[in-house]
């Protein structure tokens, strides 16, 4: 089976590479950037590093610091209006996956016009302004993907948009920017990365290129995530997690996500649960549901992650499910109930969430393709 592999044209990886932004802009012949970020990143001093890097070559840039978690069509419109006013020729996204997705959306609308709902899957977005992604969290892998998720303010639908026009032309992957990540964000984005790697490996669209990258990512994450959470200043753990997040992004962008992400998006849209956390809520139970349809693949995940070295596939997949439950418990991932979601609202929304999950298309890539009834059952199970 052939594979169509898409990656950023330039990737600079390592501590301190944020200071190399000016060189990247010169290499790409870009002269009028708009920097998208959020107020927290401004407070950390990272924006000043970027601005000074550009000033070193006589380049100025406009800064928009209004990016929000789980970007909406309204928040994208705010950034788009700034871009139009300064006639920028590219966007620099400095922040987590939400900021990077915002930049991707603005880049698409700047070239193609219309509204974001015009470009949701299955539409394939082929054109967009250049985006240079500088991630500050080790999680989404959005710096290396041709995917963005934007919530429609009117319908509350989390729209997945995809296509080469959403792929950053460059990514500066600097683990030092993650050193201030708090515990909860470290844990949830880390499990999000683990989902990316595992889903890519068991996806019906898996391929030999992404397999090796996904396996390397899941090994690093399962080994290093507890350390990154417990020892936030541990540079080895932070560097491993940052690289693994990018590897996870490359993997799923070129092999697809599966049922976990399909079920996760409605939880985020309806209950405003952060994306990484909703994935973390789902990971063990959806894995348990799916393992029988791809025993050798899931068993290999367990061995690669160091959960077991047993060569019996059935033993290995049982150990995998137990290991994922333990990881969820060790990192204090709440259930939807413990997170504070209203029980009546949750159960009255399950049918809608199941329908939206199926419509996303991601469940069709799962080893075991679920029915709508089975997705309803899974939503009921994870409540408790």
C-alpha positions as YAML, in Angstrom:
chain: A
units: angstrom
residues:
- id: 1
  name: UNK
  ca: [0.00, 0.00, 0.00]
- id: 2
  name: UNK
  ca: [1.34, 3.44, -0.93]
- id: 3
  name: UNK
  ca: [1.49, 6.31, 1.54]
- id: 4
  name: UNK
  ca: [1.26, 10.07, 0.92]
- id: 5
  name: UNK
  ca: [3.58, 11.69, 3.47]
- id: 6
  name: UNK
  ca: [3.32, 15.40, 4.29]
- id: 7
  name: UNK
  ca: [5.64, 17.24, 6.70]
- id: 8
  name: UNK
  ca: [6.79, 20.84, 7.25]
- id: 9
  name: UNK
  ca: [9.44, 22.00, 4.80]
- id: 10
  name: UNK
  ca: [11.72, 23.15, 7.65]
- id: 11
  name: UNK
  ca: [11.98, 21.61, 11.12]
- id: 12
  name: UNK
  ca: [14.46, 22.93, 13.67]
- id: 13
  name: UNK
  ca: [14.56, 20.84, 16.83]
- id: 14
  name: UNK
  ca: [16.36, 21.48, 20.13]
- id: 15
  name: UNK
  ca: [16.72, 23.77, 23.09]
- id: 16
  name: UNK
  ca: [16.94, 27.43, 22.11]
- id: 17
  name: UNK
  ca: [15.85, 27.11, 18.47]
- id: 18
  name: UNK
  ca: [13.22, 29.79, 19.04]
- id: 19
  name: UNK
  ca: [16.06, 32.29, 18.59]
- id: 20
  name: UNK
  ca: [16.56, 31.00, 15.03]
- id: 21
  name: UNK
  ca: [13.21, 32.33, 13.82]
- id: 22
  name: UNK
  ca: [14.76, 35.23, 11.92]
- id: 23
  name: UNK
  ca: [16.96, 32.83, 9.94]
- id: 24
  name: UNK
  ca: [13.91, 30.76, 9.00]
- id: 25
  name: UNK
  ca: [12.00, 33.83, 7.81]
- id: 26
  name: UNK
  ca: [14.95, 34.86, 5.65]
- id: 27
  name: UNK
  ca: [15.26, 31.33, 4.24]
- id: 28
  name: UNK
  ca: [11.58, 31.42, 3.26]
- id: 29
  name: UNK
  ca: [11.78, 35.00, 1.93]
- id: 30
  name: UNK
  ca: [9.00, 36.15, 4.26]
- id: 31
  name: UNK
  ca: [9.02, 39.80, 5.29]
- id: 32
  name: UNK
  ca: [5.76, 40.84, 6.96]
- id: 33
  name: UNK
  ca: [4.73, 38.39, 9.70]
- id: 34
  name: UNK
  ca: [1.76, 38.48, 12.05]
- id: 35
  name: UNK
  ca: [2.52, 36.80, 15.38]
- id: 36
  name: UNK
  ca: [-0.38, 34.96, 17.03]
- id: 37
  name: UNK
  ca: [-0.14, 34.03, 20.70]
- id: 38
  name: UNK
  ca: [-2.00, 34.34, 24.01]
- id: 39
  name: UNK
  ca: [-1.61, 36.48, 27.11]
- id: 40
  name: UNK
  ca: [0.05, 33.71, 29.17]
- id: 41
  name: UNK
  ca: [2.80, 33.27, 26.58]
- id: 42
  name: UNK
  ca: [3.32, 37.04, 26.57]
- id: 43
  name: UNK
  ca: [3.72, 36.97, 30.35]
- id: 44
  name: UNK
  ca: [6.40, 34.26, 30.08]
- id: 45
  name: UNK
  ca: [8.63, 36.50, 27.98]
- id: 46
  name: UNK
  ca: [8.63, 34.27, 24.91]
- id: 47
  name: UNK
  ca: [7.08, 36.91, 22.66]
- id: 48
  name: UNK
  ca: [9.92, 39.27, 23.48]
- id: 49
  name: UNK
  ca: [12.44, 36.63, 22.37]
- id: 50
  name: UNK
  ca: [10.65, 36.31, 19.03]
- id: 51
  name: UNK
  ca: [10.37, 40.08, 18.53]
- id: 52
  name: UNK
  ca: [14.05, 40.59, 19.33]
- id: 53
  name: UNK
  ca: [15.02, 37.81, 16.92]
- id: 54
  name: UNK
  ca: [13.21, 39.60, 14.11]
- id: 55
  name: UNK
  ca: [14.50, 43.03, 15.10]
- id: 56
  name: UNK
  ca: [18.02, 41.64, 14.76]
- id: 57
  name: UNK
  ca: [17.47, 41.57, 10.99]
- id: 58
  name: UNK
  ca: [15.54, 44.83, 10.85]
- id: 59
  name: UNK
  ca: [12.12, 43.16, 10.68]
- id: 60
  name: UNK
  ca: [9.06, 44.27, 12.65]
- id: 61
  name: UNK
  ca: [5.93, 42.24, 13.30]
- id: 62
  name: UNK
  ca: [2.45, 42.84, 14.62]
- id: 63
  name: UNK
  ca: [1.43, 40.80, 17.68]
- id: 64
  name: UNK
  ca: [-2.07, 39.46, 18.27]
- id: 65
  name: UNK
  ca: [-2.32, 37.97, 21.78]
- id: 66
  name: UNK
  ca: [-6.04, 37.12, 21.78]
- id: 67
  name: UNK
  ca: [-5.85, 33.41, 20.98]
- id: 68
  name: UNK
  ca: [-8.05, 31.23, 23.21]
- id: 69
  name: UNK
  ca: [-8.18, 27.54, 24.14]
- id: 70
  name: UNK
  ca: [-10.27, 25.51, 21.68]
- id: 71
  name: UNK
  ca: [-10.51, 28.28, 19.05]
- id: 72
  name: UNK
  ca: [-13.88, 29.31, 17.68]
- id: 73
  name: UNK
  ca: [-14.93, 30.91, 14.43]
- id: 74
  name: UNK
  ca: [-15.35, 34.16, 16.40]
- id: 75
  name: UNK
  ca: [-11.79, 34.10, 17.80]
- id: 76
  name: UNK
  ca: [-10.43, 33.24, 14.35]
- id: 77
  name: UNK
  ca: [-12.33, 36.20, 12.89]
- id: 78
  name: UNK
  ca: [-10.65, 38.56, 15.39]
- id: 79
  name: UNK
  ca: [-7.20, 37.40, 14.33]
- id: 80
  name: UNK
  ca: [-8.20, 37.52, 10.67]
- id: 81
  name: UNK
  ca: [-9.20, 41.17, 10.96]
- id: 82
  name: UNK
  ca: [-5.74, 42.04, 12.32]
- id: 83
  name: UNK
  ca: [-4.06, 40.15, 9.49]
- id: 84
  name: UNK
  ca: [-6.07, 42.05, 6.90]
- id: 85
  name: UNK
  ca: [-5.21, 45.39, 8.48]
- id: 86
  name: UNK
  ca: [-1.43, 44.81, 8.37]
- id: 87
  name: UNK
  ca: [-1.28, 42.94, 5.02]
- id: 88
  name: UNK
  ca: [0.88, 40.16, 6.51]
- id: 89
  name: UNK
  ca: [2.54, 37.65, 4.20]
- id: 90
  name: UNK
  ca: [2.79, 34.90, 6.83]
- id: 91
  name: UNK
  ca: [1.74, 33.91, 10.34]
- id: 92
  name: UNK
  ca: [3.91, 32.93, 13.29]
- id: 93
  name: UNK
  ca: [2.03, 30.77, 15.80]
- id: 94
  name: UNK
  ca: [3.65, 30.85, 19.25]
- id: 95
  name: UNK
  ca: [1.68, 28.73, 21.72]
- id: 96
  name: UNK
  ca: [-0.14, 25.46, 22.14]
- id: 97
  name: UNK
  ca: [-2.25, 23.57, 19.66]
- id: 98
  name: UNK
  ca: [-5.10, 26.07, 19.92]
- id: 99
  name: UNK
  ca: [-2.88, 28.96, 18.86]
- id: 100
  name: UNK
  ca: [-1.38, 26.94, 16.01]
- id: 101
  name: UNK
  ca: [-4.85, 25.87, 14.83]
- id: 102
  name: UNK
  ca: [-5.97, 29.51, 14.96]
- id: 103
  name: UNK
  ca: [-3.06, 30.50, 12.73]
- id: 104
  name: UNK
  ca: [-3.88, 27.70, 10.29]
- id: 105
  name: UNK
  ca: [-7.49, 28.81, 10.07]
- id: 106
  name: UNK
  ca: [-6.55, 32.46, 9.50]
- id: 107
  name: UNK
  ca: [-4.03, 31.37, 6.85]
- id: 108
  name: UNK
  ca: [-6.73, 29.45, 4.98]
- id: 109
  name: UNK
  ca: [-9.30, 32.23, 5.11]
- id: 110
  name: UNK
  ca: [-6.75, 34.85, 4.04]
- id: 111
  name: UNK
  ca: [-6.20, 33.03, 0.75]
- id: 112
  name: UNK
  ca: [-9.51, 31.29, 0.10]
- id: 113
  name: UNK
  ca: [-11.99, 33.74, 1.74]
- id: 114
  name: UNK
  ca: [-15.46, 32.52, 2.77]
- id: 115
  name: UNK
  ca: [-16.08, 31.11, 6.26]
- id: 116
  name: UNK
  ca: [-14.44, 28.25, 8.14]
- id: 117
  name: UNK
  ca: [-17.41, 25.91, 7.76]
- id: 118
  name: UNK
  ca: [-16.75, 25.98, 4.00]
- id: 119
  name: UNK
  ca: [-13.51, 24.11, 4.66]
- id: 120
  name: UNK
  ca: [-14.46, 21.42, 7.14]
- id: 121
  name: UNK
  ca: [-13.83, 17.77, 6.23]
- id: 122
  name: UNK
  ca: [-14.31, 16.16, 3.79]
- id: 123
  name: UNK
  ca: [-13.27, 19.37, 1.98]
- id: 124
  name: UNK
  ca: [-9.54, 19.30, 1.22]
- id: 125
  name: UNK
  ca: [-7.84, 22.66, 1.78]
- id: 126
  name: UNK
  ca: [-5.04, 23.03, -0.74]
- id: 127
  name: UNK
  ca: [-3.90, 26.65, -0.18]
- id: 128
  name: UNK
  ca: [-3.07, 28.93, 2.73]
- id: 129
  name: UNK
  ca: [-0.62, 31.63, 3.80]
- id: 130
  name: UNK
  ca: [2.69, 30.28, 5.17]
- id: 131
  name: UNK
  ca: [2.55, 29.37, 8.87]
- id: 132
  name: UNK
  ca: [5.63, 29.05, 11.08]
- id: 133
  name: UNK
  ca: [4.67, 27.05, 14.18]
- id: 134
  name: UNK
  ca: [6.52, 27.36, 17.50]
- id: 135
  name: UNK
  ca: [4.77, 25.01, 19.98]
- id: 136
  name: UNK
  ca: [4.94, 25.73, 23.71]
- id: 137
  name: UNK
  ca: [3.22, 22.53, 24.83]
- id: 138
  name: UNK
  ca: [4.25, 18.92, 24.26]
- id: 139
  name: UNK
  ca: [0.94, 17.56, 23.12]
- id: 140
  name: UNK
  ca: [-1.05, 18.26, 19.98]
- id: 141
  name: UNK
  ca: [1.73, 17.91, 17.42]
- id: 142
  name: UNK
  ca: [-0.14, 20.56, 15.41]
- id: 143
  name: UNK
  ca: [3.19, 22.02, 14.31]
- id: 144
  name: UNK
  ca: [3.62, 19.00, 12.02]
- id: 145
  name: UNK
  ca: [0.07, 18.29, 10.88]
- id: 146
  name: UNK
  ca: [-2.19, 19.26, 8.01]
- id: 147
  name: UNK
  ca: [-5.19, 19.35, 10.35]
- id: 148
  name: UNK
  ca: [-6.94, 22.04, 12.41]
- id: 149
  name: UNK
  ca: [-9.98, 21.86, 14.68]
- id: 150
  name: UNK
  ca: [-12.18, 24.96, 15.00]
- id: 151
  name: UNK
  ca: [-15.50, 25.21, 16.87]
- id: 152
  name: UNK
  ca: [-18.34, 26.83, 14.96]
- id: 153
  name: UNK
  ca: [-19.66, 29.51, 17.33]
- id: 154
  name: UNK
  ca: [-23.21, 29.22, 15.96]
- id: 155
  name: UNK
  ca: [-23.63, 25.43, 16.01]
- id: 156
  name: UNK
  ca: [-21.01, 24.46, 18.64]
- id: 157
  name: UNK
  ca: [-19.73, 21.85, 16.19]
- id: 158
  name: UNK
  ca: [-16.03, 21.07, 16.44]
- id: 159
  name: UNK
  ca: [-15.07, 21.17, 12.79]
- id: 160
  name: UNK
  ca: [-12.07, 19.19, 11.61]
- id: 161
  name: UNK
  ca: [-10.39, 20.83, 8.64]
- id: 162
  name: UNK
  ca: [-7.60, 19.17, 6.70]
- id: 163
  name: UNK
  ca: [-5.37, 19.61, 3.68]
- id: 164
  name: UNK
  ca: [-1.94, 20.75, 2.59]
- id: 165
  name: UNK
  ca: [-2.98, 24.38, 3.00]
- id: 166
  name: UNK
  ca: [-3.07, 23.79, 6.77]
- id: 167
  name: UNK
  ca: [0.43, 22.32, 7.04]
- id: 168
  name: UNK
  ca: [2.99, 24.72, 8.54]
- id: 169
  name: UNK
  ca: [5.89, 25.46, 6.22]
- id: 170
  name: UNK
  ca: [8.25, 25.50, 9.20]
- id: 171
  name: UNK
  ca: [8.29, 24.31, 12.81]
- id: 172
  name: UNK
  ca: [10.66, 25.40, 15.57]
- id: 173
  name: UNK
  ca: [10.47, 22.68, 18.21]
- id: 174
  name: UNK
  ca: [12.09, 24.07, 21.36]
- id: 175
  name: UNK
  ca: [11.55, 21.96, 24.48]
- id: 176
  name: UNK
  ca: [12.73, 24.79, 26.73]
- id: 177
  name: UNK
  ca: [9.41, 26.53, 26.07]
- id: 178
  name: UNK
  ca: [7.61, 23.68, 27.87]
- id: 179
  name: UNK
  ca: [9.52, 23.96, 31.15]
- id: 180
  name: UNK
  ca: [6.81, 26.13, 32.74]
- id: 181
  name: UNK
  ca: [3.89, 23.85, 31.78]
- id: 182
  name: UNK
  ca: [1.78, 23.07, 34.90]
- id: 183
  name: UNK
  ca: [1.08, 19.51, 36.02]
- id: 184
  name: UNK
  ca: [-2.43, 19.14, 34.59]
- id: 185
  name: UNK
  ca: [-1.46, 20.54, 31.20]
- id: 186
  name: UNK
  ca: [1.66, 18.34, 31.08]
- id: 187
  name: UNK
  ca: [-0.35, 15.22, 31.91]
- id: 188
  name: UNK
  ca: [-3.26, 15.84, 29.55]
- id: 189
  name: UNK
  ca: [-1.24, 16.96, 26.55]
- id: 190
  name: UNK
  ca: [1.12, 14.04, 27.14]
- id: 191
  name: UNK
  ca: [-1.72, 11.53, 27.02]
- id: 192
  name: UNK
  ca: [-3.03, 13.33, 23.94]
- id: 193
  name: UNK
  ca: [0.33, 12.63, 22.29]
- id: 194
  name: UNK
  ca: [0.12, 9.00, 23.37]
- id: 195
  name: UNK
  ca: [-3.32, 8.78, 21.74]
- id: 196
  name: UNK
  ca: [-1.89, 10.22, 18.52]
- id: 197
  name: UNK
  ca: [0.87, 7.63, 18.41]
- id: 198
  name: UNK
  ca: [-1.28, 4.64, 19.33]
- id: 199
  name: UNK
  ca: [-4.16, 5.62, 17.05]
- id: 200
  name: UNK
  ca: [-1.80, 6.13, 14.12]
- id: 201
  name: UNK
  ca: [-0.26, 2.70, 14.72]
- id: 202
  name: UNK
  ca: [-3.57, 0.79, 14.89]
- id: 203
  name: UNK
  ca: [-5.41, 2.90, 12.29]
- id: 204
  name: UNK
  ca: [-6.68, 1.23, 9.14]
- id: 205
  name: UNK
  ca: [-4.58, 3.86, 7.33]
- id: 206
  name: UNK
  ca: [-1.33, 2.96, 9.12]
- id: 207
  name: UNK
  ca: [1.75, 2.64, 6.93]
- id: 208
  name: UNK
  ca: [5.36, 1.59, 7.28]
- id: 209
  name: UNK
  ca: [6.64, 5.18, 7.43]
- id: 210
  name: UNK
  ca: [4.43, 6.23, 10.31]
- id: 211
  name: UNK
  ca: [4.67, 2.90, 12.17]
- id: 212
  name: UNK
  ca: [8.28, 3.38, 13.26]
- id: 213
  name: UNK
  ca: [7.70, 7.01, 14.26]
- id: 214
  name: UNK
  ca: [4.55, 6.15, 16.22]
- id: 215
  name: UNK
  ca: [6.29, 3.33, 18.09]
- id: 216
  name: UNK
  ca: [9.19, 5.60, 19.05]
- id: 217
  name: UNK
  ca: [6.77, 8.26, 20.29]
- id: 218
  name: UNK
  ca: [4.67, 5.93, 22.43]
- id: 219
  name: UNK
  ca: [7.77, 4.44, 24.05]
- id: 220
  name: UNK
  ca: [9.09, 7.88, 25.02]
- id: 221
  name: UNK
  ca: [5.73, 9.10, 26.29]
- id: 222
  name: UNK
  ca: [4.88, 6.11, 28.47]
- id: 223
  name: UNK
  ca: [8.40, 6.16, 29.91]
- id: 224
  name: UNK
  ca: [8.89, 9.89, 30.39]
- id: 225
  name: UNK
  ca: [5.45, 11.40, 31.02]
- id: 226
  name: UNK
  ca: [5.28, 10.51, 34.74]
- id: 227
  name: UNK
  ca: [8.74, 12.05, 35.21]
- id: 228
  name: UNK
  ca: [7.81, 15.21, 33.30]
- id: 229
  name: UNK
  ca: [4.77, 15.58, 35.55]
- id: 230
  name: UNK
  ca: [6.60, 14.86, 38.82]
- id: 231
  name: UNK
  ca: [9.80, 16.73, 37.95]
- id: 232
  name: UNK
  ca: [8.84, 19.72, 35.78]
- id: 233
  name: UNK
  ca: [12.45, 20.96, 35.64]
- id: 234
  name: UNK
  ca: [13.75, 17.62, 34.28]
- id: 235
  name: UNK
  ca: [15.22, 18.64, 30.94]
- id: 236
  name: UNK
  ca: [15.66, 15.08, 29.68]
- id: 237
  name: UNK
  ca: [11.97, 14.29, 30.26]
- id: 238
  name: UNK
  ca: [10.81, 17.59, 28.78]
- id: 239
  name: UNK
  ca: [12.95, 17.16, 25.68]
- id: 240
  name: UNK
  ca: [11.74, 13.58, 25.19]
- id: 241
  name: UNK
  ca: [8.10, 14.62, 25.54]
- id: 242
  name: UNK
  ca: [8.48, 17.52, 23.10]
- id: 243
  name: UNK
  ca: [10.05, 15.34, 20.41]
- id: 244
  name: UNK
  ca: [7.47, 12.61, 21.00]
- id: 245
  name: UNK
  ca: [4.63, 15.11, 20.60]
- id: 246
  name: UNK
  ca: [5.96, 16.13, 17.19]
- id: 247
  name: UNK
  ca: [6.47, 12.48, 16.24]
- id: 248
  name: UNK
  ca: [2.88, 11.78, 17.27]
- id: 249
  name: UNK
  ca: [1.70, 14.67, 15.11]
- id: 250
  name: UNK
  ca: [3.62, 13.41, 12.09]
- id: 251
  name: UNK
  ca: [2.22, 9.92, 12.69]
- id: 252
  name: UNK
  ca: [-1.47, 10.72, 12.94]
- id: 253
  name: UNK
  ca: [-1.38, 13.41, 10.26]
- id: 254
  name: UNK
  ca: [-0.14, 10.79, 7.81]
- id: 255
  name: UNK
  ca: [-2.09, 7.78, 9.12]
- id: 256
  name: UNK
  ca: [-5.20, 9.29, 10.75]
- id: 257
  name: UNK
  ca: [-6.71, 9.16, 14.21]
- id: 258
  name: UNK
  ca: [-9.45, 6.74, 15.17]
- id: 259
  name: UNK
  ca: [-12.35, 6.32, 17.59]
- id: 260
  name: UNK
  ca: [-10.77, 8.15, 20.54]
- id: 261
  name: UNK
  ca: [-10.57, 11.42, 18.66]
- id: 262
  name: UNK
  ca: [-13.96, 10.88, 17.07]
- id: 263
  name: UNK
  ca: [-15.55, 10.62, 20.51]
- id: 264
  name: UNK
  ca: [-13.38, 13.32, 22.05]
- id: 265
  name: UNK
  ca: [-14.44, 16.22, 19.83]
- id: 266
  name: UNK
  ca: [-18.12, 16.27, 20.91]
- id: 267
  name: UNK
  ca: [-17.09, 16.23, 24.58]
- id: 268
  name: UNK
  ca: [-14.96, 19.30, 23.98]
- id: 269
  name: UNK
  ca: [-17.59, 21.07, 21.92]
- id: 270
  name: UNK
  ca: [-20.54, 20.48, 24.26]
- id: 271
  name: UNK
  ca: [-18.83, 20.55, 27.67]
- id: 272
  name: UNK
  ca: [-15.71, 22.63, 26.98]
- id: 273
  name: UNK
  ca: [-13.38, 19.93, 28.24]
- id: 274
  name: UNK
  ca: [-9.80, 20.58, 27.03]
- id: 275
  name: UNK
  ca: [-8.97, 18.35, 24.07]
- id: 276
  name: UNK
  ca: [-6.11, 16.47, 25.72]
- id: 277
  name: UNK
  ca: [-8.17, 15.78, 28.82]
- id: 278
  name: UNK
  ca: [-11.16, 14.42, 26.90]
- id: 279
  name: UNK
  ca: [-8.80, 12.07, 25.03]
- id: 280
  name: UNK
  ca: [-7.31, 10.97, 28.35]
- id: 281
  name: UNK
  ca: [-10.80, 10.19, 29.69]
- id: 282
  name: UNK
  ca: [-11.43, 7.92, 26.71]
- id: 283
  name: UNK
  ca: [-8.10, 6.17, 26.11]
- id: 284
  name: UNK
  ca: [-8.36, 3.04, 28.33]
- id: 285
  name: UNK
  ca: [-12.00, 2.20, 27.60]
- id: 286
  name: UNK
  ca: [-11.81, 2.78, 23.85]
- id: 287
  name: UNK
  ca: [-8.64, 0.70, 23.74]
- id: 288
  name: UNK
  ca: [-10.39, -2.12, 25.60]
- id: 289
  name: UNK
  ca: [-13.24, -1.92, 23.10]
- id: 290
  name: UNK
  ca: [-10.89, -2.06, 20.10]
- id: 291
  name: UNK
  ca: [-8.12, -4.52, 20.98]
- id: 292
  name: UNK
  ca: [-9.80, -7.71, 19.75]
- id: 293
  name: UNK
  ca: [-9.80, -6.40, 16.17]
- id: 294
  name: UNK
  ca: [-6.03, -5.80, 16.03]
- id: 295
  name: UNK
  ca: [-4.42, -8.04, 18.64]
- id: 296
  name: UNK
  ca: [-0.89, -8.13, 17.16]
- id: 297
  name: UNK
  ca: [-0.77, -4.34, 16.79]
- id: 298
  name: UNK
  ca: [-2.00, -3.59, 20.29]
- id: 299
  name: UNK
  ca: [0.30, -6.27, 21.71]
- id: 300
  name: UNK
  ca: [3.23, -4.59, 19.98]
- id: 301
  name: UNK
  ca: [2.20, -1.29, 21.58]
- id: 302
  name: UNK
  ca: [2.35, -2.92, 25.01]
- id: 303
  name: UNK
  ca: [5.81, -4.33, 24.39]
- id: 304
  name: UNK
  ca: [7.15, -1.12, 22.85]
- id: 305
  name: UNK
  ca: [5.93, 0.91, 25.81]
- id: 306
  name: UNK
  ca: [7.59, -1.48, 28.23]
- id: 307
  name: UNK
  ca: [4.36, -2.53, 29.89]
- id: 308
  name: UNK
  ca: [5.20, -6.21, 29.28]
- id: 309
  name: UNK
  ca: [7.73, -8.34, 27.42]
- id: 310
  name: UNK
  ca: [5.37, -11.32, 27.24]
- id: 311
  name: UNK
  ca: [5.21, -12.75, 23.71]
- id: 312
  name: UNK
  ca: [1.64, -13.96, 24.11]
- id: 313
  name: UNK
  ca: [-0.54, -11.39, 22.36]
- id: 314
  name: UNK
  ca: [-3.58, -11.95, 24.56]
- id: 315
  name: UNK
  ca: [-1.55, -11.47, 27.72]
- id: 316
  name: UNK
  ca: [0.09, -8.36, 26.23]
- id: 317
  name: UNK
  ca: [-3.16, -6.63, 25.26]
- id: 318
  name: UNK
  ca: [-4.65, -7.31, 28.70]
- id: 319
  name: UNK
  ca: [-1.51, -5.79, 30.22]
- id: 320
  name: UNK
  ca: [-1.86, -2.82, 27.87]
- id: 321
  name: UNK
  ca: [-5.40, -2.04, 28.98]
- id: 322
  name: UNK
  ca: [-4.39, -2.41, 32.64]
- id: 323
  name: UNK
  ca: [-1.36, -0.19, 32.04]
- id: 324
  name: UNK
  ca: [-3.44, 2.55, 30.46]
- id: 325
  name: UNK
  ca: [-5.91, 2.47, 33.35]
- id: 326
  name: UNK
  ca: [-2.97, 2.74, 35.77]
- id: 327
  name: UNK
  ca: [-1.47, 5.67, 33.84]
- id: 328
  name: UNK
  ca: [-4.83, 7.44, 33.92]
- id: 329
  name: UNK
  ca: [-5.09, 6.85, 37.66]
- id: 330
  name: UNK
  ca: [-1.47, 7.82, 38.40]
- id: 331
  name: UNK
  ca: [-1.92, 11.11, 36.54]
- id: 332
  name: UNK
  ca: [-5.27, 11.83, 38.26]
- id: 333
  name: UNK
  ca: [-7.29, 12.02, 35.06]
- id: 334
  name: UNK
  ca: [-10.89, 12.73, 36.13]
- id: 335
  name: UNK
  ca: [-13.99, 11.03, 34.79]
- id: 336
  name: UNK
  ca: [-16.57, 13.34, 33.19]
- id: 337
  name: UNK
  ca: [-18.48, 13.04, 36.47]
- id: 338
  name: UNK
  ca: [-15.47, 14.04, 38.56]
- id: 339
  name: UNK
  ca: [-14.69, 16.88, 36.16]
- id: 340
  name: UNK
  ca: [-18.00, 18.44, 37.18]
- id: 341
  name: UNK
  ca: [-20.18, 17.85, 34.14]
- id: 342
  name: UNK
  ca: [-23.88, 17.77, 34.97]
- id: 343
  name: UNK
  ca: [-25.08, 14.16, 34.92]
- id: 344
  name: UNK
  ca: [-28.48, 14.84, 33.34]
- id: 345
  name: UNK
  ca: [-26.92, 17.00, 30.66]
- id: 346
  name: UNK
  ca: [-24.29, 14.35, 29.92]
- id: 347
  name: UNK
  ca: [-26.78, 11.53, 29.48]
- id: 348
  name: UNK
  ca: [-29.23, 13.66, 27.52]
- id: 349
  name: UNK
  ca: [-26.40, 14.58, 25.13]
- id: 350
  name: UNK
  ca: [-25.02, 11.08, 24.54]
- id: 351
  name: UNK
  ca: [-27.10, 10.33, 21.44]
- id: 352
  name: UNK
  ca: [-26.02, 13.62, 19.84]
- id: 353
  name: UNK
  ca: [-22.37, 13.03, 20.76]
- id: 354
  name: UNK
  ca: [-22.46, 9.53, 19.26]
- id: 355
  name: UNK
  ca: [-23.94, 10.90, 16.04]
- id: 356
  name: UNK
  ca: [-21.32, 13.66, 15.83]
- id: 357
  name: UNK
  ca: [-18.53, 11.18, 16.58]
- id: 358
  name: UNK
  ca: [-19.56, 8.99, 13.66]
- id: 359
  name: UNK
  ca: [-19.98, 11.96, 11.35]
- id: 360
  name: UNK
  ca: [-16.38, 13.03, 12.04]
- id: 361
  name: UNK
  ca: [-15.19, 10.03, 10.03]
- id: 362
  name: UNK
  ca: [-12.48, 9.09, 12.53]
- id: 363
  name: UNK
  ca: [-14.28, 6.00, 13.91]
- id: 364
  name: UNK
  ca: [-14.18, 4.48, 10.42]
- id: 365
  name: UNK
  ca: [-10.39, 4.22, 10.77]
- id: 366
  name: UNK
  ca: [-10.66, 2.28, 14.04]
- id: 367
  name: UNK
  ca: [-9.62, -1.40, 14.01]
- id: 368
  name: UNK
  ca: [-13.10, -2.24, 15.31]
- id: 369
  name: UNK
  ca: [-15.59, 0.03, 13.59]
- id: 370
  name: UNK
  ca: [-18.30, 0.90, 16.11]
- id: 371
  name: UNK
  ca: [-22.00, 1.28, 15.64]
- id: 372
  name: UNK
  ca: [-23.75, 4.34, 17.00]
- id: 373
  name: UNK
  ca: [-25.19, 2.17, 19.79]
- id: 374
  name: UNK
  ca: [-21.71, 1.00, 20.79]
- id: 375
  name: UNK
  ca: [-20.47, 4.58, 20.96]
- id: 376
  name: UNK
  ca: [-23.43, 5.44, 23.20]
- id: 377
  name: UNK
  ca: [-22.44, 2.55, 25.46]
- id: 378
  name: UNK
  ca: [-18.84, 3.80, 25.64]
- id: 379
  name: UNK
  ca: [-19.98, 7.31, 26.61]
- id: 380
  name: UNK
  ca: [-22.09, 5.74, 29.37]
- id: 381
  name: UNK
  ca: [-19.15, 3.66, 30.57]
- id: 382
  name: UNK
  ca: [-16.62, 6.48, 30.85]
- id: 383
  name: UNK
  ca: [-19.05, 8.57, 32.92]
- id: 384
  name: UNK
  ca: [-18.33, 6.34, 35.90]
...
